[in-house]
Amino acid sequence: MDTLIIGCGNLLRGDDGVGPIMVRRMWEIGLPEGVRLADGGTAGMDVAFKMRGADRVIIVDASRVGAEPGTLYKVPGHELEHLPPLTGINQHAFRWDHALAFGRWLLKEEYPRDITVYLIEGEDFAFGAPLSPAVAARMEELASFLCGQPGREGQGGLCPP
Protein backbone atom coordinates (compact mmCIF):
# COMPACT_ATOMS: atom_id res chain seq x y z
CA MET A 1 0.00 0.00 0.00
CA ASP A 2 1.32 3.42 -1.00
CA THR A 3 0.91 5.95 1.81
CA LEU A 4 1.52 9.67 1.43
CA ILE A 5 1.91 11.85 4.53
CA ILE A 6 1.48 15.56 3.88
CA GLY A 7 2.48 18.13 6.48
CA CYS A 8 0.63 21.43 6.03
CA GLY A 9 1.22 24.79 7.61
CA ASN A 10 3.32 27.93 7.70
CA LEU A 11 6.84 27.43 9.07
CA LEU A 12 7.07 31.14 9.91
CA ARG A 13 4.09 31.16 12.31
CA GLY A 14 4.96 29.13 15.40
CA ASP A 15 2.64 26.18 15.94
CA ASP A 16 1.16 26.59 12.47
CA GLY A 17 4.36 24.98 11.17
CA VAL A 18 3.75 21.67 12.95
CA GLY A 19 2.89 19.77 9.73
CA PRO A 20 6.05 20.58 7.76
CA ILE A 21 8.20 20.23 10.90
CA MET A 22 6.75 16.77 11.53
CA VAL A 23 7.53 15.71 7.95
CA ARG A 24 11.17 16.66 8.55
CA ARG A 25 11.17 14.80 11.87
CA MET A 26 9.81 11.65 10.22
CA TRP A 27 12.71 11.74 7.74
CA GLU A 28 15.05 11.68 10.75
CA ILE A 29 13.20 8.79 12.45
CA GLY A 30 13.05 6.69 9.30
CA LEU A 31 10.16 5.70 7.11
CA PRO A 32 8.48 2.36 6.66
CA GLU A 33 8.49 0.89 3.16
CA GLY A 34 5.78 2.33 0.95
CA VAL A 35 5.55 5.66 2.80
CA ARG A 36 6.26 8.97 1.07
CA LEU A 37 6.39 12.43 2.64
CA ALA A 38 5.42 15.81 1.24
CA ASP A 39 5.64 19.30 2.63
CA GLY A 40 2.26 20.78 1.73
CA GLY A 41 3.16 24.16 3.22
CA THR A 42 0.29 26.56 2.71
CA ALA A 43 -0.45 25.63 -0.91
CA GLY A 44 -3.72 23.70 -0.90
CA MET A 45 -3.72 23.28 -4.68
CA ASP A 46 -0.39 21.42 -4.44
CA VAL A 47 -1.89 19.07 -1.84
CA ALA A 48 -4.64 18.04 -4.28
CA PHE A 49 -2.14 17.12 -6.99
CA LYS A 50 0.26 15.33 -4.60
CA MET A 51 -2.55 12.96 -3.58
CA ARG A 52 -2.98 11.60 -7.11
CA GLY A 53 -2.73 7.82 -7.17
CA ALA A 54 -1.88 7.30 -3.49
CA ASP A 55 -3.80 4.49 -1.77
CA ARG A 56 -3.72 6.24 1.58
CA VAL A 57 -3.16 9.89 2.51
CA ILE A 58 -2.49 11.33 5.96
CA ILE A 59 -2.62 15.10 6.37
CA VAL A 60 -1.14 16.78 9.45
CA ASP A 61 -1.82 20.41 10.33
CA ALA A 62 -2.39 22.73 13.27
CA SER A 63 -5.81 23.72 14.53
CA ARG A 64 -7.02 26.70 16.49
CA VAL A 65 -10.39 25.97 18.08
CA GLY A 66 -9.64 26.99 21.66
CA ALA A 67 -8.91 23.54 23.10
CA GLU A 68 -5.94 22.64 25.29
CA PRO A 69 -2.68 23.12 23.32
CA GLY A 70 -1.41 19.78 22.05
CA THR A 71 -4.88 18.24 21.78
CA LEU A 72 -4.87 15.79 18.88
CA TYR A 73 -7.87 15.39 16.60
CA LYS A 74 -8.18 12.50 14.15
CA VAL A 75 -10.72 13.18 11.41
CA PRO A 76 -11.66 10.77 8.62
CA GLY A 77 -11.16 12.47 5.27
CA HIS A 78 -14.62 11.55 4.00
CA GLU A 79 -16.07 13.88 6.65
CA LEU A 80 -14.19 16.80 5.10
CA GLU A 81 -14.12 16.22 1.35
CA HIS A 82 -17.42 17.97 0.72
CA LEU A 83 -16.52 21.04 2.80
CA PRO A 84 -16.27 23.94 2.20
CA PRO A 85 -17.99 24.80 -1.08
CA LEU A 86 -15.53 25.43 -3.90
CA THR A 87 -17.43 28.40 -5.33
CA GLY A 88 -15.68 31.75 -5.09
CA ILE A 89 -12.32 30.33 -4.00
CA ASN A 90 -9.07 31.75 -5.32
CA GLN A 91 -5.58 30.28 -5.10
CA HIS A 92 -4.62 32.52 -2.18
CA ALA A 93 -7.46 31.13 -0.05
CA PHE A 94 -7.16 27.49 -1.18
CA ARG A 95 -6.35 25.27 1.82
CA TRP A 96 -5.93 21.50 2.29
CA ASP A 97 -9.62 21.12 3.20
CA HIS A 98 -10.46 22.68 -0.16
CA ALA A 99 -7.91 20.30 -1.71
CA LEU A 100 -9.94 17.30 -0.53
CA ALA A 101 -13.11 18.52 -2.21
CA PHE A 102 -11.21 19.63 -5.31
CA GLY A 103 -9.22 16.39 -5.40
CA ARG A 104 -12.37 14.26 -5.26
CA TRP A 105 -13.68 16.16 -8.30
CA LEU A 106 -10.39 16.34 -10.22
CA LEU A 107 -8.70 13.01 -9.54
CA LYS A 108 -11.78 10.79 -9.86
CA GLU A 109 -10.53 7.15 -9.80
CA GLU A 110 -7.03 8.33 -8.78
CA TYR A 111 -8.42 9.91 -5.59
CA PRO A 112 -7.08 8.09 -2.50
CA ARG A 113 -9.39 5.48 -0.99
CA ASP A 114 -8.28 6.25 2.57
CA ILE A 115 -7.66 9.76 3.90
CA THR A 116 -7.08 10.69 7.53
CA VAL A 117 -6.45 14.18 8.89
CA TYR A 118 -4.60 14.75 12.16
CA LEU A 119 -4.95 18.21 13.67
CA ILE A 120 -2.84 19.36 16.62
CA GLU A 121 -4.26 22.24 18.64
CA GLY A 122 -1.79 25.10 18.62
CA GLU A 123 -1.00 27.70 21.25
CA ASP A 124 1.31 30.29 19.68
CA PHE A 125 0.89 31.35 16.04
CA ALA A 126 3.14 34.43 16.24
CA PHE A 127 5.63 35.12 13.44
CA GLY A 128 9.03 33.67 14.29
CA ALA A 129 7.84 31.68 17.30
CA PRO A 130 9.07 28.11 17.79
CA LEU A 131 6.67 25.22 18.35
CA SER A 132 5.13 25.49 21.82
CA PRO A 133 6.16 22.68 24.20
CA ALA A 134 2.73 20.96 24.14
CA VAL A 135 2.58 21.00 20.34
CA ALA A 136 6.17 19.79 19.99
CA ALA A 137 5.50 16.90 22.40
CA ARG A 138 2.32 15.82 20.60
CA MET A 139 4.09 16.10 17.23
CA GLU A 140 6.84 13.75 18.48
CA GLU A 141 4.22 11.24 19.64
CA LEU A 142 2.39 11.38 16.32
CA ALA A 143 5.59 11.10 14.27
CA SER A 144 6.66 8.07 16.32
CA PHE A 145 3.22 6.50 15.96
CA LEU A 146 3.19 6.99 12.19
CA CYS A 147 6.73 5.65 11.87
CA GLY A 148 5.91 2.69 14.13
CA GLN A 149 8.66 3.23 16.70
CA PRO A 150 8.59 0.62 19.51
CA GLY A 151 7.78 1.80 23.00
CA ARG A 152 5.79 4.76 21.78
CA GLU A 153 2.05 5.46 21.61
CA GLY A 154 0.40 3.35 18.95
CA GLN A 155 3.32 0.96 18.48
CA GLY A 156 3.14 -0.37 14.96
CA GLY A 157 1.93 2.77 13.21
CA LEU A 158 2.40 2.27 9.48
CA CYS A 159 5.10 -0.35 9.91
CA PRO A 160 4.45 -4.06 9.82
CA PRO A 161 4.64 -5.68 13.29
C-alpha positions as CSV (number, residue, x, y, z in Angstrom):
1,M,0.0,0.0,0.0
2,D,1.3,3.4,-1.0
3,T,0.9,6.0,1.8
4,L,1.5,9.7,1.4
5,I,1.9,11.8,4.5
6,I,1.5,15.6,3.9
7,G,2.5,18.1,6.5
8,C,0.6,21.4,6.0
9,G,1.2,24.8,7.6
10,N,3.3,27.9,7.7
11,L,6.8,27.4,9.1
12,L,7.1,31.1,9.9
13,R,4.1,31.2,12.3
14,G,5.0,29.1,15.4
15,D,2.6,26.2,15.9
16,D,1.2,26.6,12.5
17,G,4.4,25.0,11.2
18,V,3.8,21.7,13.0
19,G,2.9,19.8,9.7
20,P,6.1,20.6,7.8
21,I,8.2,20.2,10.9
22,M,6.7,16.8,11.5
23,V,7.5,15.7,8.0
24,R,11.2,16.7,8.6
25,R,11.2,14.8,11.9
26,M,9.8,11.7,10.2
27,W,12.7,11.7,7.7
28,E,15.0,11.7,10.7
29,I,13.2,8.8,12.4
30,G,13.1,6.7,9.3
31,L,10.2,5.7,7.1
32,P,8.5,2.4,6.7
33,E,8.5,0.9,3.2
34,G,5.8,2.3,0.9
35,V,5.5,5.7,2.8
36,R,6.3,9.0,1.1
37,L,6.4,12.4,2.6
38,A,5.4,15.8,1.2
39,D,5.6,19.3,2.6
40,G,2.3,20.8,1.7
41,G,3.2,24.2,3.2
42,T,0.3,26.6,2.7
43,A,-0.4,25.6,-0.9
44,G,-3.7,23.7,-0.9
45,M,-3.7,23.3,-4.7
46,D,-0.4,21.4,-4.4
47,V,-1.9,19.1,-1.8
48,A,-4.6,18.0,-4.3
49,F,-2.1,17.1,-7.0
50,K,0.3,15.3,-4.6
51,M,-2.6,13.0,-3.6
52,R,-3.0,11.6,-7.1
53,G,-2.7,7.8,-7.2
54,A,-1.9,7.3,-3.5
55,D,-3.8,4.5,-1.8
56,R,-3.7,6.2,1.6
57,V,-3.2,9.9,2.5
58,I,-2.5,11.3,6.0
59,I,-2.6,15.1,6.4
60,V,-1.1,16.8,9.5
61,D,-1.8,20.4,10.3
62,A,-2.4,22.7,13.3
63,S,-5.8,23.7,14.5
64,R,-7.0,26.7,16.5
65,V,-10.4,26.0,18.1
66,G,-9.6,27.0,21.7
67,A,-8.9,23.5,23.1
68,E,-5.9,22.6,25.3
69,P,-2.7,23.1,23.3
70,G,-1.4,19.8,22.0
71,T,-4.9,18.2,21.8
72,L,-4.9,15.8,18.9
73,Y,-7.9,15.4,16.6
74,K,-8.2,12.5,14.2
75,V,-10.7,13.2,11.4
76,P,-11.7,10.8,8.6
77,G,-11.2,12.5,5.3
78,H,-14.6,11.5,4.0
79,E,-16.1,13.9,6.6
80,L,-14.2,16.8,5.1
81,E,-14.1,16.2,1.4
82,H,-17.4,18.0,0.7
83,L,-16.5,21.0,2.8
84,P,-16.3,23.9,2.2
85,P,-18.0,24.8,-1.1
86,L,-15.5,25.4,-3.9
87,T,-17.4,28.4,-5.3
88,G,-15.7,31.8,-5.1
89,I,-12.3,30.3,-4.0
90,N,-9.1,31.7,-5.3
91,Q,-5.6,30.3,-5.1
92,H,-4.6,32.5,-2.2
93,A,-7.5,31.1,-0.1
94,F,-7.2,27.5,-1.2
95,R,-6.4,25.3,1.8
96,W,-5.9,21.5,2.3
97,D,-9.6,21.1,3.2
98,H,-10.5,22.7,-0.2
99,A,-7.9,20.3,-1.7
100,L,-9.9,17.3,-0.5
101,A,-13.1,18.5,-2.2
102,F,-11.2,19.6,-5.3
103,G,-9.2,16.4,-5.4
104,R,-12.4,14.3,-5.3
105,W,-13.7,16.2,-8.3
106,L,-10.4,16.3,-10.2
107,L,-8.7,13.0,-9.5
108,K,-11.8,10.8,-9.9
109,E,-10.5,7.1,-9.8
110,E,-7.0,8.3,-8.8
111,Y,-8.4,9.9,-5.6
112,P,-7.1,8.1,-2.5
113,R,-9.4,5.5,-1.0
114,D,-8.3,6.2,2.6
115,I,-7.7,9.8,3.9
116,T,-7.1,10.7,7.5
117,V,-6.4,14.2,8.9
118,Y,-4.6,14.7,12.2
119,L,-4.9,18.2,13.7
120,I,-2.8,19.4,16.6
121,E,-4.3,22.2,18.6
122,G,-1.8,25.1,18.6
123,E,-1.0,27.7,21.3
124,D,1.3,30.3,19.7
125,F,0.9,31.3,16.0
126,A,3.1,34.4,16.2
127,F,5.6,35.1,13.4
128,G,9.0,33.7,14.3
129,A,7.8,31.7,17.3
130,P,9.1,28.1,17.8
131,L,6.7,25.2,18.4
132,S,5.1,25.5,21.8
133,P,6.2,22.7,24.2
134,A,2.7,21.0,24.1
135,V,2.6,21.0,20.3
136,A,6.2,19.8,20.0
137,A,5.5,16.9,22.4
138,R,2.3,15.8,20.6
139,M,4.1,16.1,17.2
140,E,6.8,13.8,18.5
141,E,4.2,11.2,19.6
142,L,2.4,11.4,16.3
143,A,5.6,11.1,14.3
144,S,6.7,8.1,16.3
145,F,3.2,6.5,16.0
146,L,3.2,7.0,12.2
147,C,6.7,5.6,11.9
148,G,5.9,2.7,14.1
149,Q,8.7,3.2,16.7
150,P,8.6,0.6,19.5
151,G,7.8,1.8,23.0
152,R,5.8,4.8,21.8
153,E,2.1,5.5,21.6
154,G,0.4,3.3,18.9
155,Q,3.3,1.0,18.5
156,G,3.1,-0.4,15.0
157,G,1.9,2.8,13.2
158,L,2.4,2.3,9.5
159,C,5.1,-0.4,9.9
160,P,4.4,-4.1,9.8
161,P,4.6,-5.7,13.3
